[in-house]
């Protein structure tokens, strides 16, 4: 299980969550609309939840129904990054 960043992060991208993450699993490029959590790296510690100023971070099973699509959005973001690295290698 991992944590997921949802819609309230869009346009905010407050990086307090990045600073407290012990495994560096939260990323985004400057042009990305939000931050993303890598589900393969997240250790389910929850440190990011308390510091999020817009309450955008949820444990995967607790993601509200209206934001369920963000589970896939976070995972796809990192899969696309890996695919791009493979193509450029």
C-alpha positions as CSV (number, residue, x, y, z in Angstrom):
1,X,0.0,0.0,0.0
2,X,1.2,3.5,-0.7
3,X,0.0,7.1,-0.2
4,X,-1.6,9.0,-3.1
5,X,-1.6,12.7,-3.9
6,X,-5.0,13.8,-5.2
7,X,-6.7,16.8,-6.9
8,X,-6.3,19.4,-4.1
9,X,-2.6,19.5,-4.9
10,X,-3.2,20.7,-8.5
11,X,-1.8,24.2,-8.8
12,X,-0.5,24.3,-5.2
13,X,2.5,21.9,-5.3
14,X,3.6,22.8,-1.8
15,X,6.7,20.8,-1.2
16,X,6.5,20.4,2.5
17,X,5.7,16.7,1.8
18,X,8.9,16.3,-0.2
19,X,10.9,17.7,2.7
20,X,9.6,15.1,5.2
21,X,9.6,12.0,3.0
22,X,12.3,9.7,4.3
23,X,12.6,7.7,1.1
24,X,12.3,10.6,-1.5
25,X,9.3,9.1,-3.3
26,X,7.5,12.4,-4.0
27,X,8.4,14.1,-7.3
28,X,7.2,16.4,-10.1
29,X,8.7,18.4,-12.8
30,X,8.3,22.2,-12.9
31,X,5.7,21.9,-15.7
32,X,3.6,19.2,-13.9
33,X,0.3,20.3,-12.4
34,X,0.8,18.5,-9.1
35,X,3.2,16.4,-7.1
36,X,3.1,12.6,-7.3
37,X,4.0,9.7,-5.0
38,X,5.8,6.7,-6.4
39,X,3.9,3.7,-5.2
40,X,6.9,1.4,-5.7
41,X,9.1,3.5,-3.4
42,X,6.6,4.7,-0.8
43,X,7.0,2.9,2.6
44,X,3.6,3.9,3.9
45,X,5.0,6.0,6.8
46,X,2.4,8.8,6.4
47,X,4.9,11.6,7.3
48,X,3.6,13.5,4.3
49,X,-0.1,13.6,5.3
50,X,0.3,15.9,8.3
51,X,2.3,18.5,6.5
52,X,0.1,18.8,3.4
53,X,-1.6,22.3,3.6
54,X,-4.5,21.3,1.3
55,X,-5.1,17.8,2.6
56,X,-4.4,16.1,-0.7
57,X,-2.6,13.0,0.5
58,X,-4.4,9.8,1.5
59,X,-3.5,6.2,2.1
60,X,-4.5,4.3,-1.0
61,X,-7.5,2.5,0.6
62,X,-8.7,5.9,2.0
63,X,-8.7,7.9,-1.2
64,X,-12.2,9.4,-1.5
65,X,-14.3,7.9,-4.3
66,X,-14.3,11.2,-6.2
67,X,-10.5,11.0,-6.5
68,X,-10.0,7.3,-7.1
69,X,-8.5,8.1,-10.5
70,X,-5.5,9.6,-8.8
71,X,-4.3,6.2,-7.7
72,X,-3.6,5.4,-11.3
73,X,-2.5,8.9,-12.1
74,X,0.3,8.7,-9.5
75,X,1.4,5.2,-10.7
76,X,1.3,6.2,-14.4
77,X,3.4,9.3,-13.8
78,X,6.3,7.1,-12.5
79,X,5.8,4.4,-15.2
80,X,6.0,7.1,-17.9
81,X,9.2,8.5,-16.3
82,X,10.8,5.0,-16.3
83,X,9.7,4.3,-19.9
84,X,11.2,7.6,-21.0
85,X,14.5,6.7,-19.4
86,X,14.5,3.3,-21.1
87,X,13.9,4.9,-24.5
88,X,16.7,7.4,-24.0
89,X,19.2,4.7,-22.9
